[in-house]
Amino acid sequence: MGTVDSRSGDVHLGVRLLYGITIGISSMMLLGALLVAFCDKISCRYLIYFSCVLVFILGVVGFALSLIFSVVVPTVYFGCQFMETSLSSSTYFDSTFASLITNSTIRGYMGTCLSSSSGSIVDAIGGGTVNALNNLSSSLTNINTFNVSQQSSNVLSDLSSITSYMTYYQNGVITDLNDSSSTSILTYLSKQSNYPGCTTGLFSTDSWIPSYSQSPTYAGCQISGGNNATSTQCGGANFAAGSGGCDGCMDTTSILNTATYATKASVLTALGNRYTAGGCSTFNNELANTW
Amino acid sequence: MGCASSIILDDLLNGNVTTDGSSFFVGLNQLDTQLGNLNSNLTTIQNTMNNLVPGAANITAVTNAGSTALTDVAKVPANVDAGGNMATITYNTPLNSGATTGTTDSIFPTVLGSSTTGGLVGTLYTTINAVLSALSVISTAASNFVSEVTNFSSAIASVRGQVQDIAS
């Protein structure tokens, strides 16, 4: 129907053209008649004859076209309207095409393609099997998206994170104190200037901090350019003597987290051996208490 | 009408695409070919799927390892099953005093968390659990497929028969 409607403009144009030509020839014929009647132009009668022939031919052509269109137009119009109705629903489709397509199953499949139907001809043909196919497709998609490398990476990343953070907290890299006054005490301990009575020479080059790897820094080392002393440098006699690099930024967690310093008393004794001056007892006691 | 019927039949057999291009039908001939390909590869698919069903050796090994890991991770904070939290760590304050007057709690137990409250342990626990869940979904889907594969094969053969009837 849409196609027929879209061509109606061309038909109208053709009809108008036919009218135009007829009027034009008739005008020529009228002009010839006027010239013969009022201007004594006898030769113009040939113009009248010629125009008459043309009008006759046009009349014959017009009659023939009228005959053709009177047959074609109703046939096409009603034929298309019939098809449009037949394709509007599966019921009409079934009754219209029953004589052409005798297999009702095939008509049923074709009926799913009508505009009023679902359009899922594969579902109509396959039924439950198509669902099974879809399930298989879904399973394969799930398997395909299960990225073993990614899942493994996620687990290892979280595992690495938990072990790293446990180590950071254990070694004082990150503070577990959420108390500013306690953090201030750690900073206080790191500054030699807070203990002017401690006159042992080694004390002036030491800064006792929870860890020299703090991140973020919460009680920074007060010695610049000195050693970073850990249990490696401060083992055995090095601790008391301050030898072997056991001076500078004193990593308290690393140095004192050994069996040698398992008790407060043992820490206090070791500090007394390192800082021997009597005025150092305040610092020694405070560090031992803190540890 | 005869022309329209012929076009519809041709579309049905050899496929076509809608005017707006949003949908298409491959055609029964092509559908028959592809179903034939699927049917011939069904045994291979079934063998692959058999490696993924819940009782398969690989799946059992991974599932058991994952379950053990889950249990162990849950025990990290307090050495108890899922949900155990680490005991509070308390420092006497002032830290440097021999005669303390108060206490302050360490934030570490909270950071560490548990399998039910989050934190470091909770995150790891959730990740391992997600892997096991994903594996379970795949394994169940594979199991369902394997259990239906025989019916599935006959159904495909039946559909192919219908498709061939229509196409002929």
Interface residues (C-beta under 8 A of the other chain):
Chain A: G79 F82 M83 F97 L100 I101 N103 T105 I106 Y109 M110 C113 G119 I121 V122 I125 G126 G128 T129 A132 L133 N135 L136 S138 S139 N142 I143 F146 Q151 N154 V155 D158 L159 S161 I162 Y165 M166 Y169 D176 L177 N178 D179 S181 S182 I185 L186 Y188 L189 N285 E286 L287 N289 T290
Chain B: M1 G2 A4 S5 I8 L9 D11 L12 S23 F25 L28 L31 L38 I45 M49 L52 V76 I89 Y91 T93 P94 L95 N96 S97 G98 T104 D105 S106 I107 F108 V111 L112 L120 V121 T123 L124 T127 I128 A130 V131 A134 L135 V137 I138 A141 A142 N144 F145 E148 F152 A155 I156 S158 V159 Q162 V163 I166
